[in-house]
Amino acid sequence: MMAEPPVVPVFCTGVSAQVRRQRAKELGLGRHDNAVRHLGQDFGLLAEECRRSGTLFRDPAFPPAAASLGFRELGPGSAKTRGVQWKRPTELCPRPQFIVDGATRTDICQGALGDCWLLAAIASLTLNETLLHRVVPHGQSFQQGYAGIFHFQIWQFGEWLDVVVDDFLPTKDGKLLFVHSAEGSEFWSALLEKAYAKVNGCYEALSGGSTSEGFEDFTGGVTEWFDLRRPPADLYQIILKALERGSLLGCSIDITSAFDMEAVTFKKLVKGHAYSVTGARQVQYRGQALELIRMRNPWGEVEWTGAWSDSSAEWHALEPALRQQLMVKMEDGEFWMSFRDFLREFTRLEICNLTPDALQSRKFRKWNTQLYDGTWRRGSTAGGCRNYPATFWINPQFKIQLEEVDDDRDEDGGREPGCSFLLALMQKHRRRERRYGKDMETIGFAVYEVPPEYVGKSGVHLKREFFLANASRARSEQFINLREVSTRFRLPPGEYIVVPSTFEPNKEGDFVLRVFSEKKAGTEEMDDKIQATLPDEKVLLESEIDENFKQLFKQLAGPDLEISVTELQTILNRIIAKHKDLRTKGFSTESCRSMVNLMDKDGNGKLGLVEFNILWNRIRNYLSIFRKFDLDKSGSISAYELRLALEAAGYRLNKKLHELLITRYAEPDLALDFDSFVCCLVRLETMFRFFQAMDVDQDGIVTFDLLQVLVGGGPGLPPSPLPPPPFSPLSTPSSLPSPPSPSLVASPTLSSPSPPPLPPPSSPIPFLPSPSSSSSPVAPAHHVCLTGLSKCLPRPRAGSSPFLAFFGRKGWRGGGCGGHTGPPPELCQSPSSHPRLTLGPFGANPPDFGASCADGAPAVTLRFRDLLPPGAIKWFFIV
């Protein structure tokens, strides 16, 4: 059963789309038994609709049109596509068949497209019926239930896709233009080729490739290859283990010229053809251990005639029972040869290691697998290879923890016990993006041993100093412009860091890193844990501010002794213009508004003396940090240094956040001006403070409703310093009084007479402050009527500071009151029998507010240091 794919509407893009897709993946979407519906097309629903309406399916996502053929050599109007007509198999032969008597290699004949690499992989699938039907689902036919629609399952970059196609195929002069069967009436291979072309954008995108790419996209496995002219010493053991794990093994003899293609050697091996390795066995031959390997030529009956061939004399030296066990039928394309001859005659071996879900038989030993998605982005995570030490450290980092050594032991004692594993780095979507001029990047990876001080630790991204002081323990054999680079390693138990990268910095792309280990291995992405050390928000008194600064403030602020957004912009730009060493375009209105939002504690949209003094000192600190990391004295800092500059300012962020910050604040040359740097820090502090205020229980998780996201701020949006309004101001009575603004320094004086009559239950419930004649030296209490709430009050902490928000004639206003000593809050009853909560300063023994409403309504909800409790207050403010 296929799960509903994460349908991403046009407005769900960027971070939101990534989060949604990741959540769906964690729930199992993308497994073979839960494939993603490619482009959202549901095969079952589409087929049923066609049958019900009596029409044949025509695919709007991959139409029978010139654009589906290609973009250059097969592009619209090209010589190769002139006269091409799209026809259904029912128009090409009287009785078309999907599959006849099982799939065989003769079903696959190459056409006018250079995708022999893909056809070789399809041909290999025909040798394994189980794997074939994972790609080509059962039950498809041109007879029963035919509706002109077919589907196939193809692996792409860590997930299985269910790909729907119609059965229009490109033809020329009445014959299929691309892959076709030898007999001309079987169409499963042509339709599979079409599905693969659809995934990659067009048929032309399939031109040129390696068989291993096809192997992986039809199995989900990892392919490694070996140059048999320089084989590793333990290659025979590798082959034995691969066969134990059900891997697909293929080998070939390289051709040196066009004349070599299909040339037959003296001992009847065919050059340029793919052979399968189907078995291996060690036997005692004339008193010595001899390694044998079993081969199969799927392309014909021509067989090896050398030693250990079917009719060779070597077999007579074996025990009769063993000989009977190993001998195979004559002329079936399968034969034995010695491993020594294998290395001498063949030049290349490919092994496709399958994932556990592809191996249904219990007789196979299975790999332990892990997969990680990653990105390289300019300025933040695309650092290039080790040749670029200044930026190499910003690449994504992954940790592998090897604990159990391999089961096999080196009997000669030549090797120490080790842990074997495969690393495979694959770049995404490059074939599909070929039509836009993008080609494969040159990619590779390096492996480092984790330093002792970081062993067992998470949430750490190693910095430049580590890589300057330590050499890699292992690395990919080469950096190469292939879709995937894979290498087999055997290392002692321990923890290792893998750093995948492009060869040069600033090369963008997406990638998949896969780890196949013989024994269970721990893996995780090494990324900094998000945390912030925010400036202390201690109460600052006017008397503590320098007199010279007070005089300066009076000159800048004017008669109202407040600085507006526009005035702040003018002041900062005048000052920054005097610093000729700083590269800047000046502070924007948006930047200044963010600063005012952060510092404005009384909610009037302006900065008073204390607020401006705090901001002034904050900017001076930012300037000091900025100059420290302006290494070349250019007046700007490099995007690569932003991570370190932010850490100096108290912020540790993960790579995803750095990618977003660079995208938003860096210039095209990957430099940050001073004004962008300040704006970045102001936004970060605002969002961290907003989150901390919401995270009452400090578990790092906060739930937002839609209104809070829109008003409180989301990715890329400045959060409001106030919680979102609980109801529309348009529906609020116009007679609401405007409350006094709380002072930043002194505790607020809030009072009120008896509350107004409660509105009907269906109406929004405003909170109305009202005056009081209290003469207590302690700040008077603020009385409000509460009803329709959802939870009991948690016990407030001593000295806690509730956030106050009021609705007045000019909209929502807010302020904070500090913790004070004094009498505890009171809980009293209003005449209407609804509880009336008295908020006052909280002393050393704050009470438990867990009272229930007298009329049976839910109890009161209030959380301190929380602007709007998740799941509790939905349509009004706690104040």
ROSE-13715 format. One record per residue (C-alpha): residue in three letters; x, y, z. Coordinates in steps of 0.2 Angstrom, whole numbers, plus 5000, padded with zeros to 4 digits. Example, Ala and Ser with C-alpha at 12.3 -4.5 7.8 and 13.67 -1.06 7.14 Angstrom:
ALA506249785039;SER506849955036;
// end
This chain:
MET500050005000;MET500750174995;ALA500550315007;GLU499850485002;PRO501350584997;PRO501750755005;VAL500750864992;VAL501651024992;PRO500551174986;VAL501351324978;PHE501451424994;CYS502351275003;THR504051304998;GLY505851325005;VAL505951275024;SER504151225026;ALA504251105011;GLN505851025018;VAL505051005035;ARG503450925028;ARG504450805017;GLN505650755031;ARG504150715043;ALA503350605029;LYS505050515027;GLU505150485045;LEU503450405044;GLY504050285031;LEU503650375015;GLY504950325001;ARG505150145006;HIS504850014992;ASP503249965000;ASN502750145003;ALA503350224987;VAL503150414983;ARG501950444970;HIS503050534957;LEU502250714953;GLY500850664964;GLN500050544951;ASP499150394959;PHE499150244947;GLY497650164954;LEU496550314954;LEU497050364936;ALA496850194929;GLU495150174937;GLU494550344931;CYS495050294913;ARG494150134914;ARG492650214921;SER492550344907;GLY493050234893;THR494650334888;LEU496450294887;PHE497650384898;ARG498650524891;ASP500050594903;PRO499950784905;ALA501550774915;PHE502550684901;PRO501550714886;PRO501950634869;ALA502750794862;ALA504450854857;ALA504950924874;SER504850744881;LEU506150694868;GLY507550814872;PHE508350984872;ARG509750984860;GLU510150834849;LEU508350774852;GLY507650944854;PRO506151014845;GLY506551044827;SER508150944827;ALA508650824813;LYS508450674823;THR506650704828;ARG505950754811;GLY504650634807;VAL504450564824;GLN502650514828;TRP502050454845;LYS501050294844;ARG500250164856;PRO500849984855;THR499049944849;GLU499450044834;LEU501049964830;CYS500549774831;PRO498949674831;ARG499249594848;PRO500449694859;GLN501149604875;PHE501849674891;ILE502949524895;VAL502949364886;ASP503549204895;GLY504549304907;ALA505749444904;THR507349404895;ARG508849494888;THR508149474870;ASP506749594876;ILE508049734876;CYS508749804860;GLN509549974859;GLY508850104848;ALA509450284842;LEU509850334860;GLY511550314869;ASP510850234884;CYS511750064883;TRP512250084901;LEU510450084906;LEU509949934895;ALA511349834902;ALA510649864919;ILE508949814913;ALA509649654906;SER510449614922;LEU508749634930;THR508049494919;LEU509249374928;ASN508449404945;GLU506549394944;THR506349454962;LEU507249614958;LEU506449634941;HIS504649634949;ARG505149764962;VAL505449884947;VAL504049804935;PRO502549774946;HIS501449614942;GLY499749624934;GLN500049744920;SER499349694903;PHE498749754886;GLN497249644887;GLN496349634904;GLY495949804911;TYR496949894898;ALA496850084900;GLY498350154891;ILE499250174908;PHE500750084916;HIS501850114931;PHE503550064937;GLN504550084953;ILE506250174952;TRP507450224966;GLN508050394967;PHE509250474980;GLY508650374995;GLU506750354991;TRP505750244979;LEU504650324966;ASP503050254959;VAL503150324941;VAL501550324930;VAL501750334911;ASP500550324896;ASP500950204882;PHE501250324869;LEU503050284862;PRO504050384849;THR504150304832;LYS504950334816;ASP504350254800;GLY503250144810;LYS504650074821;LEU505050114839;LEU506450254840;PHE507250194856;VAL507350024865;HIS506249884858;SER506149694859;ALA506949584846;GLU505249514841;GLY504349684841;SER502749634851;GLU503449654869;PHE503449824876;TRP503949814895;SER505649874892;ALA505150014881;LEU503950074894;LEU505250054908;GLU506450164898;LYS505050294896;ALA504750294914;TYR506550324918;ALA506650464905;LYS505150544914;VAL506050544930;ASN507550624922;GLY506550754912;CYS506750684894;TYR507450544884;GLU509050644879;ALA509450654897;LEU509850464897;SER511250484885;GLY512950424892;GLY513150344909;SER513750194919;THR512950024922;SER513150054940;GLU511950204940;GLY510650094932;PHE511049954945;GLU510750074959;ASP509150154952;PHE508349984950;THR508849904967;GLY509250054979;GLY510949974982;VAL512750044982;THR513949994968;GLU515849984970;TRP517049934956;PHE518749864956;ASP520149884943;LEU520649694941;ARG522349754934;ARG522649824952;PRO521549714963;PRO521549734982;ALA522449584991;ASP520749534999;LEU519749544983;TYR519249354984;GLN518549375002;ILE517649534996;ILE516749424982;LEU516349284994;LYS515549415006;ALA514649494992;LEU513849334986;GLU513349295004;ARG512449455004;GLY511549424988;SER512449564979;LEU512449584960;LEU514149554953;GLY514649594935;CYS516349594926;SER516949644908;ILE518449654897;ASP518849824892;ILE518949864873;THR520349964866;SER519650004849;ALA517949994840;PHE518649834832;ASP518749754849;MET516849764852;GLU516149594853;ALA517849514848;VAL518049344855;THR519749304863;PHE520749144860;LYS519849064875;LYS518149114870;LEU517849264881;VAL516849414872;LYS517649584874;GLY516449724879;HIS515149614886;ALA514549604904;TYR514749444912;SER513949394929;VAL514849324944;THR513649184951;GLY514749094963;ALA516449064971;ARG517148914980;GLN518848864987;VAL519348684983;GLN520848564987;TYR521748534970;ARG523348434970;GLY523648464989;GLN523448654988;ALA521948764991;LEU521348834975;GLU520048984972;LEU518748954959;ILE517449074952;ARG515849044943;MET515349154928;ARG513849174917;ASN513749254900;PRO511949314898;TRP512249374881;GLY512449204873;GLU513149024874;VAL514949064870;GLU515948994885;TRP517648994892;THR518748854885;GLY520248874897;ALA520648784913;TRP519148724924;SER517948754909;ASP516648614907;SER517648494897;SER519348534905;ALA520448394913;GLU520648484930;TRP518948424936;HIS519648244936;ALA520748284950;LEU519348324962;GLU518348204973;PRO516848134963;ALA515548204975;LEU516348374974;ARG516448374956;GLN514648324954;GLN514148464965;LEU515048594956;MET514848544938;VAL513548634928;LYS512648584912;MET513548604896;GLU513148754884;ASP512148854896;GLY513249004897;GLU513848964914;PHE515548904918;TRP516948894931;MET518748974930;SER520148994942;PHE520249154951;ARG522049184944;ASP521349164927;PHE519949284931;LEU521149424936;ARG522149384920;GLU520749394908;PHE519549524915;THR519849704918;ARG518449774928;LEU517249704942;GLU515749794948;ILE514749744964;CYS513049814968;ASN512749784986;LEU510849774990;THR509949845004;PRO509149735017;ASP507349755010;ALA507849694993;LEU508449525000;GLN506949425004;SER507849255007;ARG508449225025;LYS510049135017;PHE510849305013;ARG511849405026;LYS511249585026;TRP512149745027;ASN511849875040;THR511350035031;GLN511150225035;LEU510750365023;TYR510950555025;ASP510350695014;GLY511450845013;THR511751005003;TRP513251114998;ARG512751304998;ARG513851444993;GLY514551535008;SER513951415021;THR514151235017;ALA515151225001;GLY516951235007;GLY517851124993;CYS519150994996;ARG520650995008;ASN521651094996;TYR520651245002;PRO520951245021;ALA520151415024;THR518451345020;PHE518551155020;TRP517951145038;ILE516251225033;ASN515751065023;PRO514450955031;GLN515150825043;PHE514550655048;LYS515150535062;ILE515350345060;GLN515550245076;LEU516350075073;GLU516249955087;GLU516149775081;VAL517549705071;ASP517249585056;ASP516949405059;ASP518249345047;ARG520049325053;ASP521649335044;GLU522449165047;ASP524149225042;GLY524049365054;GLY524449495041;ARG523049605046;GLU522449675062;PRO520549655066;GLY519549795058;CYS517849855054;SER517349855035;PHE516149975028;LEU515650065012;LEU515550245010;ALA514550314994;LEU514350494990;MET513050534977;GLN512550704969;LYS510750724966;HIS509750774950;ARG511250814939;ARG510550714924;ARG508850794925;GLU509650964926;ARG510750934911;ARG509551024900;TYR509951184910;GLY511751174907;LYS512251094923;ASP513450944923;MET514150834936;GLU515250914949;THR516850834954;ILE516550754971;GLY517450654985;PHE517650635003;ALA518950625017;VAL518850525034;TYR519650595050;GLU519850505067;VAL518750595080;PRO519950685093;PRO519850615111;GLU519050765118;TYR517550745106;VAL517350555107;GLY515550515112;LYS514950695110;SER513550755099;GLY513150935093;VAL514950985088;HIS515451045071;LEU517351035070;LYS518251195066;ARG519651245055;GLU520951225068;PHE520651035069;PHE520851005050;LEU522451115049;ALA523251005063;ASN522650835058;ALA522850725043;SER521450625036;ARG521450435041;ALA520650385024;ARG519850465009;SER518950424993;GLU520150354979;GLN519950514969;PHE518850664966;ILE517850634950;ASN516450704941;LEU515350554942;ARG513550534950;GLU514250434964;VAL515950404972;SER516050244983;THR517550174992;ARG517750015004;PHE518650045020;ARG519249935034;LEU519750035050;PRO520049995068;PRO518550015080;GLY518350195085;GLU517450355080;TYR517750445063;ILE517150605054;VAL516650595036;VAL516750765026;PRO515950755009;SER516350894997;THR516550954980;PHE518350984973;GLU518151174973;PRO517251284985;ASN515651374981;LYS514951234970;GLU513151214975;GLY512251044975;ASP511250914984;PHE511950744989;VAL511550584998;LEU512850505009;ARG512650315012;VAL513550205024;PHE513450015022;SER514349925036;GLU514649735039;LYS514249755058;LYS513049875066;ALA513850055066;GLY513250215074;THR513050355063;GLU512450535065;GLU512650705057;MET513850815066;ASP513050985068;ASP513151125081;LYS511751115093;ILE510651275092;GLN510951385107;ALA511151565112;THR511951655126;LEU510851815126;PRO511351985134;ASP510852005152;GLU509152095153;LYS509452165170;VAL508352315175;LEU509352475170;LEU508952635180;GLU509052805172;SER510252855186;GLU511452725181;ILE511652805163;ASP513152925160;GLU512653105160;ASN513553135144;PHE512453005136;LYS510853085143;GLN511353245135;LEU511653165118;PHE509953075119;LYS509053235123;GLN509853315107;LEU509453165096;ALA507753125103;GLY506953295103;PRO505553365114;ASP504653205116;LEU506153115123;GLU505852965112;ILE506652905096;SER505552835082;VAL506052705069;THR506352845056;GLU507352945069;LEU508452795073;GLN508752765055;THR509352945052;ILE510452935068;LEU511352765064;ASN511652815046;ARG512452985051;ILE513552895063;ILE514052745051;ALA514452865037;LYS515852935048;HIS516652755049;LYS517552755032;ASP518252585035;LEU516552505035;ARG515752445019;THR513852485021;LYS512352535011;GLY511652615027;PHE510352545039;SER508652515031;THR506952555038;GLU506652375040;SER508252355050;CYS507852495062;ARG506052435064;SER506852265070;MET507952355082;VAL506452455089;ASN505452295091;LEU506852215100;MET507152355113;ASP505452435114;LYS504852365131;ASP503252475133;GLY502552445116;ASN502352625110;GLY503452595094;LYS504852715100;LEU506452705111;GLY506652795127;LEU508252835136;VAL508552675144;GLU508052575128;PHE509152675117;ASN510652665129;ILE510452475129;LEU510352465110;TRP511852585108;ASN512952475119;ARG512352325109;ILE512852405093;ARG514552455100;ASN514852265104;TYR514352215087;LEU515552335079;SER516952265090;ILE516552085084;PHE516352135066;ARG518052215065;LYS518852065074;PHE518251955059;ASP518552075045;LEU520251995042;ASP520752085026;LYS520152255033;SER518952265018;GLY517552335028;SER516552175027;ILE516652005034;SER516651845023;ALA515151735023;TYR516251595028;GLU516751685044;LEU514951725049;ARG514851565059;LEU516351615070;ALA515751795071;LEU514051735077;GLU514851615090;ALA515851765097;ALA514151855099;GLY513451715108;TYR512551615095;ARG512851435090;LEU511851385075;ASN511651235064;LYS512151225045;LYS510351245040;LEU510151415049;HIS511851465042;GLU511251435024;LEU509651535028;LEU510651685035;ILE511851685021;THR510451685008;ARG509651825017;TYR511051935022;ALA512551905011;GLU512952004995;PRO513251914979;ASP515151914982;LEU514751824999;ALA515251975010;LEU514152045024;ASP514152235027;PHE514052305044;ASP512252345043;SER511752175037;PHE512752095051;VAL511852205064;CYS510152165057;CYS510651985057;LEU511051985076;VAL509552085080;ARG508351965071;LEU509251815080;GLU509051895097;THR507251935094;MET506851765089;PHE507751675103;ARG506951785116;PHE505251755108;PHE505551565108;GLN506251565126;ALA504751665132;MET503651535124;ASP504651385130;VAL503951385148;ASP504551215153;GLN506151235144;ASP506151075134;GLY506551155118;ILE504851125110;VAL503551255107;THR501851235098;PHE501251385088;ASP499551405080;LEU499351495063;LEU499051665071;GLN500551655081;VAL501651605066;LEU500951745056;VAL501151885069;GLY502451805080;GLY503651775066;GLY504251625056;PRO505751585045;GLY506351745037;LEU505051855046;PRO505451965061;PRO504451905076;SER503352035085;PRO503852075103;LEU502052045108;PRO501051885106;PRO499751885092;PRO498051965096;PRO496751845102;PHE495351915092;SER495052035077;PRO495152215082;LEU493752245070;SER492552145081;THR493152235097;PRO491952365105;SER492552535101;SER492252595118;LEU493752505126;PRO494852625136;SER496652645132;PRO497752575146;PRO499252665154;SER500952605147;PRO501952505160;SER503652585164;LEU505252495159;VAL506152535175;ALA504752545188;SER503452415191;PRO501852445182;THR500352525191;LEU498852435185;SER497152445193;SER495352425188;PRO493552445195;SER492352305194;PRO492352215177;PRO491052245163;PRO489652125160;LEU490351965151;PRO489851955133;PRO488951805126;PRO489951645125;SER490051645106;SER490851825107;PRO492751855109;ILE493151895127;PRO494152045130;PHE495152085145;LEU494852255152;PRO496052345164;SER495152465176;PRO495752585189;SER495952555207;SER496252665222;SER497552545231;SER498752645241;SER499952495244;PRO501752535242;VAL501852375232;ALA501252385214;PRO499352365214;ALA498552205207;HIS497852195189;HIS496052125190;VAL495352035175;CYS493851915172;LEU494251745165;THR493151615157;GLY493251485144;LEU494951435148;SER495751265146;LYS497051215159;CYS497451235177;LEU498751365181;PRO500551295184;ARG501351345200;PRO502351515196;ARG504151525202;ALA504651655214;GLY505251815206;SER504351765189;SER503851905178;PRO502251895168;PHE502151975152;LEU500752105151;ALA499752145135;PHE498252255133;PHE497052305120;GLY496752495118;ARG496052615105;LYS497652605095;GLY497852415095;TRP498852295105;ARG500052365117;GLY501152265129;GLY502452285143;GLY503452185156;CYS503452195174;GLY504952135184;GLY504852015199;HIS504552095215;THR504352045233;GLY502652065241;PRO501051985244;PRO500551845233;PRO499151855220;GLU497351835225;LEU496051725218;CYS494251805220;GLN492551775213;SER491651905203;PRO489751935205;SER489451835189;SER490251675198;HIS491751675186;PRO493451675194;ARG494351835194;LEU496251825194;THR497251955203;LEU498951965196;GLY500252045207;PRO502052035211;PHE502651865216;GLY503551835232;ALA504551695239;ASN503051575240;PRO502051595225;PRO500351505226;ASP499651365216;PHE498251435204;GLY497451265201;ALA495651325205;SER494151275195;CYS492751395189;ALA491251395199;ASP490051365185;GLY491051205180;ALA492051285166;PRO493851225164;ALA495051305176;VAL496151455172;THR497751445162;LEU499251555164;ARG501051525162;PHE502351645167;ARG503751695155;ASP502651635141;LEU501751755129;LEU500451625123;PRO500451455130;PRO500351315116;GLY498651235116;ALA497951345130;ILE497551515125;LYS496851535107;TRP495751685106;PHE496151805120;PHE497651875129;ILE498351815146;VAL499051985153;
// end
